[in-house]
Amino acid sequence: MRQRQNIYIALEDIDFIWDEADLEKIRELWEGGIHIRDMASYLKRKPVEVFCLLLDQSSKGMIKKRKGDLYGCLDQIKGRSENAG
């Protein structure tokens, strides 16, 4: 292994640990067409953390391609007003 002098660790500030209940919820939100930003807000996580989980779930075949991809086809989580700022 070659010796490294300047080390950069990608995504070291990202929390990769998820509860099983969160996995089920993220799949439900994904199938429901919810925007990744709204998923993150709902789960109180960073969007990049949700993105990493979605990448993981996609690579394992747990979620499928959907209309709107990461953006989804809905801009809101059920119960949140469309006009809310």
N, CA, C and O atoms as a Maestro MAE file, in Angstrom:
{
 s_m_m2io_version
 :::
 2.0.0
}

f_m_ct {
 s_m_title
 :::
 protein
 m_atom[340] {
  # First column is atom index #
  i_m_mmod_type
  r_m_x_coord
  r_m_y_coord
  r_m_z_coord
  i_m_residue_number
  s_m_chain_name
  s_m_pdb_residue_name
  s_m_pdb_atom_name
  i_m_atomic_number
  :::
  1 25 0.851 -1.176 0.000 1 A "MET " " N  " 7
  2 3 0.000 0.000 0.000 1 A "MET " " CA " 6
  3 2 0.892 1.234 0.000 1 A "MET " " C  " 6
  4 15 1.874 1.301 0.740 1 A "MET " " O  " 8
  5 25 0.549 2.197 -0.826 2 A "ARG " " N  " 7
  6 3 1.393 3.392 -0.911 2 A "ARG " " CA " 6
  7 2 1.127 4.320 0.281 2 A "ARG " " C  " 6
  8 15 0.026 4.360 0.831 2 A "ARG " " O  " 8
  9 25 2.130 5.033 0.645 3 A "GLN " " N  " 7
  10 3 2.045 5.949 1.776 3 A "GLN " " CA " 6
  11 2 1.350 7.248 1.336 3 A "GLN " " C  " 6
  12 15 1.636 7.781 0.263 3 A "GLN " " O  " 8
  13 25 0.453 7.739 2.161 4 A "ARG " " N  " 7
  14 3 -0.274 8.975 1.850 4 A "ARG " " CA " 6
  15 2 0.129 10.058 2.825 4 A "ARG " " C  " 6
  16 15 0.307 9.814 4.018 4 A "ARG " " O  " 8
  17 25 0.268 11.265 2.292 5 A "GLN " " N  " 7
  18 3 0.646 12.377 3.152 5 A "GLN " " CA " 6
  19 2 -0.524 13.313 3.425 5 A "GLN " " C  " 6
  20 15 -0.718 13.749 4.560 5 A "GLN " " O  " 8
  21 25 -1.288 13.619 2.416 6 A "ASN " " N  " 7
  22 3 -2.457 14.478 2.579 6 A "ASN " " CA " 6
  23 2 -3.698 13.630 2.385 6 A "ASN " " C  " 6
  24 15 -3.997 13.194 1.274 6 A "ASN " " O  " 8
  25 25 -4.407 13.402 3.456 7 A "ILE " " N  " 7
  26 3 -5.564 12.513 3.411 7 A "ILE " " CA " 6
  27 2 -6.856 13.319 3.472 7 A "ILE " " C  " 6
  28 15 -6.998 14.244 4.271 7 A "ILE " " O  " 8
  29 25 -7.782 12.946 2.613 8 A "TYR " " N  " 7
  30 3 -9.122 13.518 2.614 8 A "TYR " " CA " 6
  31 2 -10.099 12.365 2.780 8 A "TYR " " C  " 6
  32 15 -10.051 11.401 2.016 8 A "TYR " " O  " 8
  33 25 -10.978 12.449 3.759 9 A "ILE " " N  " 7
  34 3 -11.981 11.423 3.973 9 A "ILE " " CA " 6
  35 2 -13.325 11.971 3.506 9 A "ILE " " C  " 6
  36 15 -13.872 12.900 4.100 9 A "ILE " " O  " 8
  37 25 -13.839 11.391 2.451 10 A "ALA " " N  " 7
  38 3 -15.117 11.837 1.887 10 A "ALA " " CA " 6
  39 2 -16.269 11.453 2.813 10 A "ALA " " C  " 6
  40 15 -16.309 10.348 3.353 10 A "ALA " " O  " 8
  41 25 -17.187 12.368 2.981 11 A "LEU " " N  " 7
  42 3 -18.424 12.146 3.723 11 A "LEU " " CA " 6
  43 2 -18.229 11.739 5.181 11 A "LEU " " C  " 6
  44 15 -19.071 11.043 5.749 11 A "LEU " " O  " 8
  45 25 -17.130 12.165 5.785 12 A "GLU " " N  " 7
  46 3 -16.874 11.755 7.161 12 A "GLU " " CA " 6
  47 2 -17.872 12.347 8.160 12 A "GLU " " C  " 6
  48 15 -17.988 11.853 9.282 12 A "GLU " " O  " 8
  49 25 -18.587 13.392 7.765 13 A "ASP " " N  " 7
  50 3 -19.560 14.002 8.669 13 A "ASP " " CA " 6
  51 2 -20.981 13.477 8.443 13 A "ASP " " C  " 6
  52 15 -21.941 14.019 8.991 13 A "ASP " " O  " 8
  53 25 -21.109 12.421 7.634 14 A "ILE " " N  " 7
  54 3 -22.419 11.857 7.310 14 A "ILE " " CA " 6
  55 2 -22.727 10.686 8.240 14 A "ILE " " C  " 6
  56 15 -21.879 9.835 8.504 14 A "ILE " " O  " 8
  57 25 -23.969 10.671 8.727 15 A "ASP " " N  " 7
  58 3 -24.441 9.583 9.572 15 A "ASP " " CA " 6
  59 2 -25.023 8.501 8.666 15 A "ASP " " C  " 6
  60 15 -26.060 8.714 8.038 15 A "ASP " " O  " 8
  61 25 -24.373 7.355 8.591 16 A "PHE " " N  " 7
  62 3 -24.807 6.261 7.736 16 A "PHE " " CA " 6
  63 2 -25.661 5.232 8.473 16 A "PHE " " C  " 6
  64 15 -26.043 4.218 7.889 16 A "PHE " " O  " 8
  65 25 -25.958 5.477 9.725 17 A "ILE " " N  " 7
  66 3 -26.708 4.516 10.530 17 A "ILE " " CA " 6
  67 2 -28.194 4.861 10.506 17 A "ILE " " C  " 6
  68 15 -28.582 6.003 10.753 17 A "ILE " " O  " 8
  69 25 -29.012 3.865 10.207 18 A "TRP " " N  " 7
  70 3 -30.460 4.040 10.086 18 A "TRP " " CA " 6
  71 2 -31.187 2.972 10.887 18 A "TRP " " C  " 6
  72 15 -30.722 1.835 10.974 18 A "TRP " " O  " 8
  73 25 -32.321 3.328 11.470 19 A "ASP " " N  " 7
  74 3 -33.198 2.362 12.132 19 A "ASP " " CA " 6
  75 2 -33.989 1.621 11.058 19 A "ASP " " C  " 6
  76 15 -34.258 2.164 9.986 19 A "ASP " " O  " 8
  77 25 -34.362 0.366 11.357 20 A "GLU " " N  " 7
  78 3 -35.184 -0.411 10.423 20 A "GLU " " CA " 6
  79 2 -36.481 0.322 10.080 20 A "GLU " " C  " 6
  80 15 -36.927 0.288 8.933 20 A "GLU " " O  " 8
  81 25 -37.089 0.986 11.071 21 A "ALA " " N  " 7
  82 3 -38.338 1.718 10.825 21 A "ALA " " CA " 6
  83 2 -38.117 2.835 9.813 21 A "ALA " " C  " 6
  84 15 -39.000 3.128 9.007 21 A "ALA " " O  " 8
  85 25 -36.938 3.463 9.851 22 A "ASP " " N  " 7
  86 3 -36.616 4.515 8.884 22 A "ASP " " CA " 6
  87 2 -36.490 3.943 7.475 22 A "ASP " " C  " 6
  88 15 -36.872 4.594 6.503 22 A "ASP " " O  " 8
  89 25 -35.956 2.730 7.362 23 A "LEU " " N  " 7
  90 3 -35.832 2.093 6.045 23 A "LEU " " CA " 6
  91 2 -37.210 1.881 5.433 23 A "LEU " " C  " 6
  92 15 -37.430 2.166 4.256 23 A "LEU " " O  " 8
  93 25 -38.123 1.383 6.236 24 A "GLU " " N  " 7
  94 3 -39.479 1.165 5.746 24 A "GLU " " CA " 6
  95 2 -40.130 2.488 5.345 24 A "GLU " " C  " 6
  96 15 -40.802 2.570 4.316 24 A "GLU " " O  " 8
  97 25 -39.927 3.521 6.162 25 A "LYS " " N  " 7
  98 3 -40.530 4.828 5.884 25 A "LYS " " CA " 6
  99 2 -39.938 5.442 4.618 25 A "LYS " " C  " 6
  100 15 -40.665 6.015 3.807 25 A "LYS " " O  " 8
  101 25 -38.630 5.326 4.447 26 A "ILE " " N  " 7
  102 3 -37.985 5.927 3.276 26 A "ILE " " CA " 6
  103 2 -38.483 5.247 2.005 26 A "ILE " " C  " 6
  104 15 -38.662 5.907 0.982 26 A "ILE " " O  " 8
  105 25 -38.708 3.932 2.059 27 A "ARG " " N  " 7
  106 3 -39.251 3.221 0.901 27 A "ARG " " CA " 6
  107 2 -40.677 3.679 0.615 27 A "ARG " " C  " 6
  108 15 -41.060 3.852 -0.543 27 A "ARG " " O  " 8
  109 25 -41.455 3.873 1.665 28 A "GLU " " N  " 7
  110 3 -42.831 4.351 1.513 28 A "GLU " " CA " 6
  111 2 -42.856 5.758 0.902 28 A "GLU " " C  " 6
  112 15 -43.642 6.033 -0.005 28 A "GLU " " O  " 8
  113 25 -42.000 6.633 1.402 29 A "LEU " " N  " 7
  114 3 -41.923 8.000 0.873 29 A "LEU " " CA " 6
  115 2 -41.462 7.987 -0.581 29 A "LEU " " C  " 6
  116 15 -41.983 8.734 -1.409 29 A "LEU " " O  " 8
  117 25 -40.480 7.136 -0.888 30 A "TRP " " N  " 7
  118 3 -39.972 7.010 -2.253 30 A "TRP " " CA " 6
  119 2 -41.095 6.585 -3.193 30 A "TRP " " C  " 6
  120 15 -41.304 7.196 -4.241 30 A "TRP " " O  " 8
  121 25 -41.813 5.536 -2.810 31 A "GLU " " N  " 7
  122 3 -42.907 5.037 -3.646 31 A "GLU " " CA " 6
  123 2 -44.041 6.047 -3.748 31 A "GLU " " C  " 6
  124 15 -44.787 6.051 -4.727 31 A "GLU " " O  " 8
  125 25 -44.171 6.900 -2.742 32 A "GLY " " N  " 7
  126 3 -45.209 7.915 -2.751 32 A "GLY " " CA " 6
  127 2 -44.849 9.151 -3.553 32 A "GLY " " C  " 6
  128 15 -45.659 10.072 -3.662 32 A "GLY " " O  " 8
  129 25 -43.636 9.191 -4.122 33 A "GLY " " N  " 7
  130 3 -43.241 10.303 -4.981 33 A "GLY " " CA " 6
  131 2 -42.747 11.532 -4.239 33 A "GLY " " C  " 6
  132 15 -42.729 12.628 -4.800 33 A "GLY " " O  " 8
  133 25 -42.346 11.366 -2.987 34 A "ILE " " N  " 7
  134 3 -41.917 12.499 -2.169 34 A "ILE " " CA " 6
  135 2 -40.505 12.950 -2.558 34 A "ILE " " C  " 6
  136 15 -39.624 12.118 -2.777 34 A "ILE " " O  " 8
  137 25 -40.297 14.246 -2.643 35 A "HIS " " N  " 7
  138 3 -39.007 14.864 -2.969 35 A "HIS " " CA " 6
  139 2 -37.981 14.500 -1.892 35 A "HIS " " C  " 6
  140 15 -38.320 14.434 -0.711 35 A "HIS " " O  " 8
  141 25 -36.757 14.269 -2.289 36 A "ILE " " N  " 7
  142 3 -35.696 13.886 -1.356 36 A "ILE " " CA " 6
  143 2 -35.517 14.925 -0.236 36 A "ILE " " C  " 6
  144 15 -35.228 14.559 0.903 36 A "ILE " " O  " 8
  145 25 -35.682 16.186 -0.549 37 A "ARG " " N  " 7
  146 3 -35.568 17.242 0.462 37 A "ARG " " CA " 6
  147 2 -36.651 17.090 1.538 37 A "ARG " " C  " 6
  148 15 -36.395 17.291 2.725 37 A "ARG " " O  " 8
  149 25 -37.862 16.733 1.099 38 A "ASP " " N  " 7
  150 3 -38.957 16.535 2.036 38 A "ASP " " CA " 6
  151 2 -38.774 15.262 2.855 38 A "ASP " " C  " 6
  152 15 -39.150 15.214 4.026 38 A "ASP " " O  " 8
  153 25 -38.194 14.228 2.238 39 A "MET " " N  " 7
  154 3 -37.872 13.011 2.990 39 A "MET " " CA " 6
  155 2 -36.913 13.352 4.127 39 A "MET " " C  " 6
  156 15 -37.102 12.921 5.264 39 A "MET " " O  " 8
  157 25 -35.888 14.126 3.804 40 A "ALA " " N  " 7
  158 3 -34.886 14.513 4.794 40 A "ALA " " CA " 6
  159 2 -35.517 15.311 5.932 40 A "ALA " " C  " 6
  160 15 -35.226 15.074 7.104 40 A "ALA " " O  " 8
  161 25 -36.369 16.242 5.580 41 A "SER " " N  " 7
  162 3 -37.045 17.056 6.579 41 A "SER " " CA " 6
  163 2 -37.915 16.186 7.480 41 A "SER " " C  " 6
  164 15 -37.883 16.328 8.702 41 A "SER " " O  " 8
  165 25 -38.685 15.295 6.884 42 A "TYR " " N  " 7
  166 3 -39.574 14.419 7.620 42 A "TYR " " CA " 6
  167 2 -38.797 13.544 8.605 42 A "TYR " " C  " 6
  168 15 -39.227 13.344 9.741 42 A "TYR " " O  " 8
  169 25 -37.653 13.027 8.162 43 A "LEU " " N  " 7
  170 3 -36.844 12.125 8.983 43 A "LEU " " CA " 6
  171 2 -35.820 12.852 9.846 43 A "LEU " " C  " 6
  172 15 -35.076 12.230 10.605 43 A "LEU " " O  " 8
  173 25 -35.791 14.195 9.717 44 A "LYS " " N  " 7
  174 3 -34.838 15.022 10.465 44 A "LYS " " CA " 6
  175 2 -33.389 14.582 10.198 44 A "LYS " " C  " 6
  176 15 -32.588 14.398 11.114 44 A "LYS " " O  " 8
  177 25 -33.097 14.423 8.906 45 A "ARG " " N  " 7
  178 3 -31.763 14.023 8.455 45 A "ARG " " CA " 6
  179 2 -31.303 14.983 7.372 45 A "ARG " " C  " 6
  180 15 -32.108 15.727 6.813 45 A "ARG " " O  " 8
  181 25 -30.015 14.966 7.076 46 A "LYS " " N  " 7
  182 3 -29.472 15.766 5.982 46 A "LYS " " CA " 6
  183 2 -29.878 15.124 4.658 46 A "LYS " " C  " 6
  184 15 -29.927 13.898 4.551 46 A "LYS " " O  " 8
  185 25 -30.175 15.957 3.634 47 A "PRO " " N  " 7
  186 3 -30.510 15.387 2.324 47 A "PRO " " CA " 6
  187 2 -29.432 14.442 1.792 47 A "PRO " " C  " 6
  188 15 -29.762 13.447 1.147 47 A "PRO " " O  " 8
  189 25 -28.173 14.724 2.040 48 A "VAL " " N  " 7
  190 3 -27.104 13.849 1.549 48 A "VAL " " CA " 6
  191 2 -27.157 12.484 2.238 48 A "VAL " " C  " 6
  192 15 -26.795 11.474 1.635 48 A "VAL " " O  " 8
  193 25 -27.602 12.446 3.487 49 A "GLU " " N  " 7
  194 3 -27.751 11.167 4.188 49 A "GLU " " CA " 6
  195 2 -28.878 10.348 3.559 49 A "GLU " " C  " 6
  196 15 -28.750 9.137 3.377 49 A "GLU " " O  " 8
  197 25 -29.980 11.021 3.231 50 A "VAL " " N  " 7
  198 3 -31.092 10.343 2.570 50 A "VAL " " CA " 6
  199 2 -30.649 9.869 1.193 50 A "VAL " " C  " 6
  200 15 -30.982 8.756 0.786 50 A "VAL " " O  " 8
  201 25 -29.907 10.697 0.474 51 A "PHE " " N  " 7
  202 3 -29.397 10.310 -0.840 51 A "PHE " " CA " 6
  203 2 -28.552 9.044 -0.740 51 A "PHE " " C  " 6
  204 15 -28.709 8.126 -1.545 51 A "PHE " " O  " 8
  205 25 -27.659 8.993 0.243 52 A "CYS " " N  " 7
  206 3 -26.791 7.818 0.410 52 A "CYS " " CA " 6
  207 2 -27.617 6.575 0.708 52 A "CYS " " C  " 6
  208 15 -27.322 5.497 0.193 52 A "CYS " " O  " 8
  209 25 -28.653 6.716 1.538 53 A "LEU " " N  " 7
  210 3 -29.518 5.574 1.831 53 A "LEU " " CA " 6
  211 2 -30.273 5.136 0.580 53 A "LEU " " C  " 6
  212 15 -30.397 3.941 0.312 53 A "LEU " " O  " 8
  213 25 -30.777 6.102 -0.185 54 A "LEU " " N  " 7
  214 3 -31.484 5.759 -1.415 54 A "LEU " " CA " 6
  215 2 -30.556 5.062 -2.405 54 A "LEU " " C  " 6
  216 15 -30.974 4.127 -3.088 54 A "LEU " " O  " 8
  217 25 -29.325 5.497 -2.488 55 A "LEU " " N  " 7
  218 3 -28.343 4.849 -3.355 55 A "LEU " " CA " 6
  219 2 -28.130 3.406 -2.905 55 A "LEU " " C  " 6
  220 15 -28.087 2.491 -3.727 55 A "LEU " " O  " 8
  221 25 -27.999 3.213 -1.603 56 A "ASP " " N  " 7
  222 3 -27.836 1.877 -1.039 56 A "ASP " " CA " 6
  223 2 -29.053 1.003 -1.365 56 A "ASP " " C  " 6
  224 15 -28.910 -0.129 -1.825 56 A "ASP " " O  " 8
  225 25 -30.245 1.544 -1.121 57 A "GLN " " N  " 7
  226 3 -31.466 0.774 -1.346 57 A "GLN " " CA " 6
  227 2 -31.671 0.452 -2.824 57 A "GLN " " C  " 6
  228 15 -32.163 -0.624 -3.163 57 A "GLN " " O  " 8
  229 25 -31.303 1.367 -3.692 58 A "SER " " N  " 7
  230 3 -31.392 1.142 -5.132 58 A "SER " " CA " 6
  231 2 -30.423 0.049 -5.572 58 A "SER " " C  " 6
  232 15 -30.788 -0.830 -6.352 58 A "SER " " O  " 8
  233 25 -29.203 0.103 -5.079 59 A "SER " " N  " 7
  234 3 -28.187 -0.887 -5.475 59 A "SER " " CA " 6
  235 2 -28.553 -2.291 -5.001 59 A "SER " " C  " 6
  236 15 -28.092 -3.281 -5.569 59 A "SER " " O  " 8
  237 25 -29.383 -2.378 -3.955 60 A "LYS " " N  " 7
  238 3 -29.817 -3.674 -3.421 60 A "LYS " " CA " 6
  239 2 -31.179 -4.092 -3.982 60 A "LYS " " C  " 6
  240 15 -31.722 -5.128 -3.600 60 A "LYS " " O  " 8
  241 25 -31.729 -3.275 -4.896 61 A "GLY " " N  " 7
  242 3 -33.004 -3.600 -5.514 61 A "GLY " " CA " 6
  243 2 -34.210 -3.393 -4.613 61 A "GLY " " C  " 6
  244 15 -35.282 -3.935 -4.883 61 A "GLY " " O  " 8
  245 25 -34.053 -2.621 -3.551 62 A "MET " " N  " 7
  246 3 -35.146 -2.393 -2.597 62 A "MET " " CA " 6
  247 2 -36.072 -1.262 -3.035 62 A "MET " " C  " 6
  248 15 -37.219 -1.197 -2.592 62 A "MET " " O  " 8
  249 25 -35.587 -0.374 -3.898 63 A "ILE " " N  " 7
  250 3 -36.426 0.658 -4.497 63 A "ILE " " CA " 6
  251 2 -36.164 0.644 -5.995 63 A "ILE " " C  " 6
  252 15 -35.087 0.257 -6.449 63 A "ILE " " O  " 8
  253 25 -37.147 1.064 -6.738 64 A "LYS " " N  " 7
  254 3 -37.059 1.075 -8.204 64 A "LYS " " CA " 6
  255 2 -37.115 2.502 -8.717 64 A "LYS " " C  " 6
  256 15 -37.502 3.424 -8.000 64 A "LYS " " O  " 8
  257 25 -36.719 2.665 -9.977 65 A "LYS " " N  " 7
  258 3 -36.815 3.967 -10.634 65 A "LYS " " CA " 6
  259 2 -38.251 4.460 -10.540 65 A "LYS " " C  " 6
  260 15 -39.194 3.674 -10.634 65 A "LYS " " O  " 8
  261 25 -38.411 5.771 -10.352 66 A "ARG " " N  " 7
  262 3 -39.744 6.344 -10.238 66 A "ARG " " CA " 6
  263 2 -39.839 7.615 -11.059 66 A "ARG " " C  " 6
  264 15 -38.829 8.200 -11.448 66 A "ARG " " O  " 8
  265 25 -41.053 8.026 -11.311 67 A "LYS " " N  " 7
  266 3 -41.289 9.280 -12.025 67 A "LYS " " CA " 6
  267 2 -40.667 10.417 -11.215 67 A "LYS " " C  " 6
  268 15 -40.908 10.528 -10.013 67 A "LYS " " O  " 8
  269 25 -39.880 11.248 -11.862 68 A "GLY " " N  " 7
  270 3 -39.250 12.381 -11.193 68 A "GLY " " CA " 6
  271 2 -37.928 12.046 -10.524 68 A "GLY " " C  " 6
  272 15 -37.282 12.933 -9.966 68 A "GLY " " O  " 8
  273 25 -37.513 10.791 -10.567 69 A "ASP " " N  " 7
  274 3 -36.257 10.350 -9.943 69 A "ASP " " CA " 6
  275 2 -36.135 10.865 -8.515 69 A "ASP " " C  " 6
  276 15 -37.069 10.698 -7.730 69 A "ASP " " O  " 8
  277 25 -35.007 11.492 -8.151 70 A "LEU " " N  " 7
  278 3 -34.807 11.971 -6.777 70 A "LEU " " CA " 6
  279 2 -35.799 13.053 -6.387 70 A "LEU " " C  " 6
  280 15 -36.156 13.193 -5.217 70 A "LEU " " O  " 8
  281 25 -36.243 13.821 -7.386 71 A "TYR " " N  " 7
  282 3 -37.155 14.919 -7.098 71 A "TYR " " CA " 6
  283 2 -38.576 14.444 -6.833 71 A "TYR " " C  " 6
  284 15 -39.368 15.148 -6.206 71 A "TYR " " O  " 8
  285 25 -38.892 13.253 -7.311 72 A "GLY " " N  " 7
  286 3 -40.231 12.723 -7.106 72 A "GLY " " CA " 6
  287 2 -41.263 13.427 -7.950 72 A "GLY " " C  " 6
  288 15 -40.940 14.257 -8.800 72 A "GLY " " O  " 8
  289 25 -42.507 13.081 -7.701 73 A "CYS " " N  " 7
  290 3 -43.593 13.706 -8.458 73 A "CYS " " CA " 6
  291 2 -44.510 14.496 -7.539 73 A "CYS " " C  " 6
  292 15 -45.510 15.055 -7.990 73 A "CYS " " O  " 8
  293 25 -44.179 14.548 -6.261 74 A "LEU " " N  " 7
  294 3 -44.929 15.347 -5.297 74 A "LEU " " CA " 6
  295 2 -43.960 16.278 -4.583 74 A "LEU " " C  " 6
  296 15 -42.814 15.905 -4.331 74 A "LEU " " O  " 8
  297 25 -44.403 17.478 -4.257 75 A "ASP " " N  " 7
  298 3 -43.557 18.430 -3.546 75 A "ASP " " CA " 6
  299 2 -43.884 18.498 -2.067 75 A "ASP " " C  " 6
  300 15 -43.416 19.392 -1.361 75 A "ASP " " O  " 8
  301 25 -44.677 17.564 -1.603 76 A "GLN " " N  " 7
  302 3 -45.093 17.662 -0.214 76 A "GLN " " CA " 6
  303 2 -45.309 16.289 0.405 76 A "GLN " " C  " 6
  304 15 -45.554 15.308 -0.297 76 A "GLN " " O  " 8
  305 25 -45.218 16.236 1.688 77 A "ILE " " N  " 7
  306 3 -45.570 15.051 2.450 77 A "ILE " " CA " 6
  307 2 -47.032 15.210 2.839 77 A "ILE " " C  " 6
  308 15 -47.485 16.313 3.147 77 A "ILE " " O  " 8
  309 25 -47.758 14.120 2.825 78 A "LYS " " N  " 7
  310 3 -49.186 14.148 3.142 78 A "LYS " " CA " 6
  311 2 -49.461 14.987 4.381 78 A "LYS " " C  " 6
  312 15 -48.829 14.806 5.422 78 A "LYS " " O  " 8
  313 25 -50.403 15.900 4.256 79 A "GLY " " N  " 7
  314 3 -50.788 16.736 5.366 79 A "GLY " " CA " 6
  315 2 -50.105 18.099 5.383 79 A "GLY " " C  " 6
  316 15 -50.501 18.978 6.148 79 A "GLY " " O  " 8
  317 25 -49.102 18.282 4.564 80 A "ARG " " N  " 7
  318 3 -48.397 19.575 4.501 80 A "ARG " " CA " 6
  319 2 -49.014 20.406 3.383 80 A "ARG " " C  " 6
  320 15 -49.177 19.912 2.267 80 A "ARG " " O  " 8
  321 25 -49.350 21.622 3.656 81 A "SER " " N  " 7
  322 3 -50.018 22.497 2.688 81 A "SER " " CA " 6
  323 2 -49.100 22.819 1.519 81 A "SER " " C  " 6
  324 15 -47.917 23.101 1.709 81 A "SER " " O  " 8
  325 25 -49.651 22.775 0.300 82 A "GLU " " N  " 7
  326 3 -48.881 23.145 -0.882 82 A "GLU " " CA " 6
  327 2 -48.429 24.588 -0.829 82 A "GLU " " C  " 6
  328 15 -47.370 24.926 -1.358 82 A "GLU " " O  " 8
  329 25 -49.211 25.436 -0.204 83 A "ASN " " N  " 7
  330 3 -48.907 26.859 -0.162 83 A "ASN " " CA " 6
  331 2 -48.042 27.255 1.029 83 A "ASN " " C  " 6
  332 15 -47.723 28.432 1.203 83 A "ASN " " O  " 8
  333 25 -47.664 26.282 1.845 84 A "ALA " " N  " 7
  334 3 -46.838 26.611 3.009 84 A "ALA " " CA " 6
  335 2 -45.461 27.035 2.541 84 A "ALA " " C  " 6
  336 15 -44.901 26.432 1.625 84 A "ALA " " O  " 8
  337 25 -44.923 28.046 3.148 85 A "GLY " " N  " 7
  338 3 -43.627 28.557 2.731 85 A "GLY " " CA " 6
  339 2 -42.587 27.980 3.519 85 A "GLY " " C  " 6
  340 15 -41.413 28.290 3.315 85 A "GLY " " O  " 8
  :::
 }
 m_bond[339] {
  # First column is bond index #
  i_m_from
  i_m_to
  i_m_order
  :::
  1 1 2 1
  2 2 3 1
  3 3 4 2
  4 3 5 1
  5 5 6 1
  6 6 7 1
  7 7 8 2
  8 7 9 1
  9 9 10 1
  10 10 11 1
  11 11 12 2
  12 11 13 1
  13 13 14 1
  14 14 15 1
  15 15 16 2
  16 15 17 1
  17 17 18 1
  18 18 19 1
  19 19 20 2
  20 19 21 1
  21 21 22 1
  22 22 23 1
  23 23 24 2
  24 23 25 1
  25 25 26 1
  26 26 27 1
  27 27 28 2
  28 27 29 1
  29 29 30 1
  30 30 31 1
  31 31 32 2
  32 31 33 1
  33 33 34 1
  34 34 35 1
  35 35 36 2
  36 35 37 1
  37 37 38 1
  38 38 39 1
  39 39 40 2
  40 39 41 1
  41 41 42 1
  42 42 43 1
  43 43 44 2
  44 43 45 1
  45 45 46 1
  46 46 47 1
  47 47 48 2
  48 47 49 1
  49 49 50 1
  50 50 51 1
  51 51 52 2
  52 51 53 1
  53 53 54 1
  54 54 55 1
  55 55 56 2
  56 55 57 1
  57 57 58 1
  58 58 59 1
  59 59 60 2
  60 59 61 1
  61 61 62 1
  62 62 63 1
  63 63 64 2
  64 63 65 1
  65 65 66 1
  66 66 67 1
  67 67 68 2
  68 67 69 1
  69 69 70 1
  70 70 71 1
  71 71 72 2
  72 71 73 1
  73 73 74 1
  74 74 75 1
  75 75 76 2
  76 75 77 1
  77 77 78 1
  78 78 79 1
  79 79 80 2
  80 79 81 1
  81 81 82 1
  82 82 83 1
  83 83 84 2
  84 83 85 1
  85 85 86 1
  86 86 87 1
  87 87 88 2
  88 87 89 1
  89 89 90 1
  90 90 91 1
  91 91 92 2
  92 91 93 1
  93 93 94 1
  94 94 95 1
  95 95 96 2
  96 95 97 1
  97 97 98 1
  98 98 99 1
  99 99 100 2
  100 99 101 1
  101 101 102 1
  102 102 103 1
  103 103 104 2
  104 103 105 1
  105 105 106 1
  106 106 107 1
  107 107 108 2
  108 107 109 1
  109 109 110 1
  110 110 111 1
  111 111 112 2
  112 111 113 1
  113 113 114 1
  114 114 115 1
  115 115 116 2
  116 115 117 1
  117 117 118 1
  118 118 119 1
  119 119 120 2
  120 119 121 1
  121 121 122 1
  122 122 123 1
  123 123 124 2
  124 123 125 1
  125 125 126 1
  126 126 127 1
  127 127 128 2
  128 127 129 1
  129 129 130 1
  130 130 131 1
  131 131 132 2
  132 131 133 1
  133 133 134 1
  134 134 135 1
  135 135 136 2
  136 135 137 1
  137 137 138 1
  138 138 139 1
  139 139 140 2
  140 139 141 1
  141 141 142 1
  142 142 143 1
  143 143 144 2
  144 143 145 1
  145 145 146 1
  146 146 147 1
  147 147 148 2
  148 147 149 1
  149 149 150 1
  150 150 151 1
  151 151 152 2
  152 151 153 1
  153 153 154 1
  154 154 155 1
  155 155 156 2
  156 155 157 1
  157 157 158 1
  158 158 159 1
  159 159 160 2
  160 159 161 1
  161 161 162 1
  162 162 163 1
  163 163 164 2
  164 163 165 1
  165 165 166 1
  166 166 167 1
  167 167 168 2
  168 167 169 1
  169 169 170 1
  170 170 171 1
  171 171 172 2
  172 171 173 1
  173 173 174 1
  174 174 175 1
  175 175 176 2
  176 175 177 1
  177 177 178 1
  178 178 179 1
  179 179 180 2
  180 179 181 1
  181 181 182 1
  182 182 183 1
  183 183 184 2
  184 183 185 1
  185 185 186 1
  186 186 187 1
  187 187 188 2
  188 187 189 1
  189 189 190 1
  190 190 191 1
  191 191 192 2
  192 191 193 1
  193 193 194 1
  194 194 195 1
  195 195 196 2
  196 195 197 1
  197 197 198 1
  198 198 199 1
  199 199 200 2
  200 199 201 1
  201 201 202 1
  202 202 203 1
  203 203 204 2
  204 203 205 1
  205 205 206 1
  206 206 207 1
  207 207 208 2
  208 207 209 1
  209 209 210 1
  210 210 211 1
  211 211 212 2
  212 211 213 1
  213 213 214 1
  214 214 215 1
  215 215 216 2
  216 215 217 1
  217 217 218 1
  218 218 219 1
  219 219 220 2
  220 219 221 1
  221 221 222 1
  222 222 223 1
  223 223 224 2
  224 223 225 1
  225 225 226 1
  226 226 227 1
  227 227 228 2
  228 227 229 1
  229 229 230 1
  230 230 231 1
  231 231 232 2
  232 231 233 1
  233 233 234 1
  234 234 235 1
  235 235 236 2
  236 235 237 1
  237 237 238 1
  238 238 239 1
  239 239 240 2
  240 239 241 1
  241 241 242 1
  242 242 243 1
  243 243 244 2
  244 243 245 1
  245 245 246 1
  246 246 247 1
  247 247 248 2
  248 247 249 1
  249 249 250 1
  250 250 251 1
  251 251 252 2
  252 251 253 1
  253 253 254 1
  254 254 255 1
  255 255 256 2
  256 255 257 1
  257 257 258 1
  258 258 259 1
  259 259 260 2
  260 259 261 1
  261 261 262 1
  262 262 263 1
  263 263 264 2
  264 263 265 1
  265 265 266 1
  266 266 267 1
  267 267 268 2
  268 267 269 1
  269 269 270 1
  270 270 271 1
  271 271 272 2
  272 271 273 1
  273 273 274 1
  274 274 275 1
  275 275 276 2
  276 275 277 1
  277 277 278 1
  278 278 279 1
  279 279 280 2
  280 279 281 1
  281 281 282 1
  282 282 283 1
  283 283 284 2
  284 283 285 1
  285 285 286 1
  286 286 287 1
  287 287 288 2
  288 287 289 1
  289 289 290 1
  290 290 291 1
  291 291 292 2
  292 291 293 1
  293 293 294 1
  294 294 295 1
  295 295 296 2
  296 295 297 1
  297 297 298 1
  298 298 299 1
  299 299 300 2
  300 299 301 1
  301 301 302 1
  302 302 303 1
  303 303 304 2
  304 303 305 1
  305 305 306 1
  306 306 307 1
  307 307 308 2
  308 307 309 1
  309 309 310 1
  310 310 311 1
  311 311 312 2
  312 311 313 1
  313 313 314 1
  314 314 315 1
  315 315 316 2
  316 315 317 1
  317 317 318 1
  318 318 319 1
  319 319 320 2
  320 319 321 1
  321 321 322 1
  322 322 323 1
  323 323 324 2
  324 323 325 1
  325 325 326 1
  326 326 327 1
  327 327 328 2
  328 327 329 1
  329 329 330 1
  330 330 331 1
  331 331 332 2
  332 331 333 1
  333 333 334 1
  334 334 335 1
  335 335 336 2
  336 335 337 1
  337 337 338 1
  338 338 339 1
  339 339 340 2
  :::
 }
}
